Amino acid sequence: MLRERLIVSFTVLPVVLVMIVLGGYFYLGTVLLAFGLAAWEYGRLFRNAALRPALPLVIGGVLLLAAAGHFPAFNPHGVLLAVPVLAALTWHLLDFERGATTSAIDFCVTVAGIFYLGGLGGIFVALRQIPQGLWWLLAGVMAVNLADAAAYIVGRRWGKHKLAPRLSPNKTWEGYAGGVVVSVIGVGLFGLILQFLGVSGEGSLTWLIGALLGLLVGVLAPLGDLGVSMFKRQIGVKDTGTLLPGHGGMFDRMDSWLVALPLTYFLALLLQH
């Protein structure tokens, strides 16, 4: 398991970093691919629970909302917040007339998937476009990966007290604390390096801001992981997919990122205004 995780990480992460540095359509395409796959896995996950979410609407809605982070014209006056709801309502009304028995729940699952993944996907895209967005995005990626790796290592070596036994039996408070500490130190050092290199401007990362970001991500990003675990535990599956050996599916791999990068975005905006 560990060997597979390392192989995937050292294969995929460099590609992601290159796309982040290139930015523009390269980064947008990477985000859309990742969220499109995650949306497909999300829909399939709930279909395993004998529900009938509108898979085409989930995928299409997620891609539209994510792309709106790059093309604001796609979402004039927030119209994309209404269109998916009306489309999903129409879909499931018709599905109920054709004999479906869980259409009300199906409607909720469809809309939740669109806004959960699509709304956060738009933030992933918007983060790269703000002033100093490259450095903020790299800091957010660093924070979540350091926290995840440290929590895994510390938890395996010293973990004794279960963090959430029903949701994720392998997570421990010791691992959680280790993830927070390493994230604070690592992103703080990243901010210090940027200061040393003279990267400056409104809302720039410093060692103190980097440490604060590391703290926020280390403390709160595990909620994303536990959230996806909640879906899987209720439905009774181990992973959301098999795309990434050792990690599961794309939705599995993005779990903590779904909290970490929005936190990064909002902290950056707060400091730039």
N, C-alpha and C positions, 0 to 999 in steps of 0.2 A: 504494500500500500504506500509506504513512505517513498519507495523508489519510483513508483508510478507518479506520485504527486510531484516529486522533484523533476522528473523528466518533462512532464507537462508544463510545470512552472518555468523551467529554463528554456522551453521551446516557445511558449506562447507569450510570456512577459516581454522578451526583447521586441517581438513584433508589435505588441501594444505600445511599448515605449517609442518605437520609431513612428508609429501613426500619430501618437500624441505630439511628438516634436514637429512632424510635418504639418499637422493641423489641417485646416480647411476641409476639402472634400475627402481627403484621406482619413482624417479622424472621424468625420461625420459618417462615412461608409462603415468604419469599424464599429461605431456605436450602433448604427442601424442593424448591422449584421448580428451583433451580440444581443440586442434587445428583441430582434425578430425571432431568433432562436429561443430566447428565454420566454417570449410570449407563446410560442408554439408548445414549449414544455409545460408552461402554466396551464394552458387549455387542456392538454393531454392528461395532466395530473388530475384535474377535477373530473375529466371523463372517466378516469379509473374509479371514481367514487360514484359512478352511475348517474352523474349529472351531465347536462348538455349545454355547456357554455358555447357561445357562437364563435368558434375558432377563427374563421375569417375576419370577423369584426374585432376580435381581440388583437390579432396580429396587425391588421390594417390600422386600427386605432392607435396602437402602441407606436407604430412606425410614423404615423402622421404627427402625433404629439411630440415624439422625439425629434423629428425633422423640423418642427416649428421652433425648436431652440436655435436652429441655424437660419431658418427662413421665417421671420416673424410675420411676413405677409400671409403665411398659411393660416394664421390665427388672428384675423382682424377682430378687435373688440372681444376676444375670448370666445369666438364662435365655435372653436373646436371643443370647448367644454360642453356644449349643448348637442352637437351633431352625434357624437358616439352614444349619448344617452337615448336620443330619439331613435337612432338606428337599432340599438339593442332592444329597446322596447318594442319596436315594430317586429323585429326578428322573433322575439320570444312570444309575442301575442299570436303570430302566425303559427309558431311551433306548437303552442298550446292547442290551437284549433285543429292541428294535424294529429293530436293525440298525446303530446308530451304531458307528463304528470308533475314535473318539478320546475315549471317555467318561471315562477316567481324567484326561486333560489337561483336558477340558471341566469336570469337577468342580473341579479346582484353579483354573481361570480364574473359575468362578462364585463360589467361596468367597473368592478373593482380591479380586474386585471388591466383594463385599458388605462385607468388613471394611476394605478400603483406603478406599473412599469412604464407607461408612456409619459406620465408627468415627470417622473424621476429621470427618465431618459432625456427629456428636454433639458433638464438641469445639467446632466452630464455634458451635453453639447454646449450649453450657454457658458459653462465654467471656463471652457477653453477660449472663449471670445472676450472675456472681460480683461481690463488692464492687468498685466502681469499674469494672465491666465495660464500660460505655459507652466510657470513656476508653481502656481497654486495647485494646478492639476497634478503635477509631479509630486508635490508635497502630500496631497490627499492619497494618491496611489501608494506612496511610500508609507504613510501612516497606517493604512489598512493592512498592507502586506507585512509590515514589521509586527503589528499587533497580532495578526493571525499566526505568523510563524513563531513568535515568542510564546503565545498562549499554548500552541501545540507542543512545543519543546518543553516548556516549564511544566505544563500539565502532565505530560508523560513521565517526567523525571520526579517531580515533587508533589503532584496533585493528589490530594486526599479528600477534600471536601467538595461534594458535588454542587455545581452551580444551578443546574436545572435538570434534575434527574429524569423527569418525564419528557421534556423537550429534547434534551441532548445529553445522554448519560455520560459521555466521555469528557464533557467540559467541567472544569473545576474552578473554584475561587482562586486557587494558587496560579493556575494558568491565566485566568482573567487579569489578576494583578500584574503578572509578568508581562502580559501584552500591553497594559497601560504604561508601565514604566519604560519599556523598550520603545514604544511609540513616542512618548514624550522626549526621551533622550535622542532618538534617531532623527525626528523631524526638527527638534531644536538645533541639532548639529547641522542639518541641511540649511536651515535659516541662517546659521552662523557662517556657513560657507558662502551663501549668496551675499551676505554682508561683506565678507572678505573680498569677494570678486567684484564688488561695486555695483551689484544689481540693485537699482534704486528706483523710486517712483512712488506715486500715491498707492498706498495699500501694499507696499512691498513686504515680503517675508523677512522677519528678523529672527534672532534666536528665541526671543521671548514669544513672539507670535507663533513661530514654529512649534515651540513647546506647548502652547495653548491649543493649537490645532491637534497635536499629537494626543493631548489629554482628552479633548472632546471626542476624537475618533476612537481612541482606546476605550473610553468609558461607554460610548453610545453605539458604536458600530456593531457590537455583538447582538444588538436587538434585531438587526437585519438577518443575521444568521439564525437566531432563534425563531424569527417569524417564518422563514422558509421551513425550518424544522417542524413548526406547528402544523403547517399544511401537510407535510409528509407524514407526521405521526398520526394525524386524524385519518388520513386516507389509507395509511398502512403500506407505504413504500419507503425504500431506503434512500433512493436518489430521484431527482426530477428527470434524469436522463442518463445516457451513457456516452455522451460526446467526449468528455474529458476523463480518461482513465485516472482513478485515484481521487477525482474531484466530484464525479457524477456528471450532471448536465450543466449547461450554461447558467440556468437559473440558480443552481447550487453554487456555482463559482462566483456569481454576482451578489450573493446574499448580503454580505457586509458592506460591499461597495454601494448598495442602494441606500444606505444611511450615511456612509462616510463622505461620498462626494457631494451630496446636497449640503451636509454640514460644512464642508470646505467652501462651497459656493456662497452660502449665507454669511459665513464669517468674513470672507473676502469682501462681499458687498457692504457689510457693516463697517469694516475698516476703511473702505474707500468713499464713504459718504459721511 
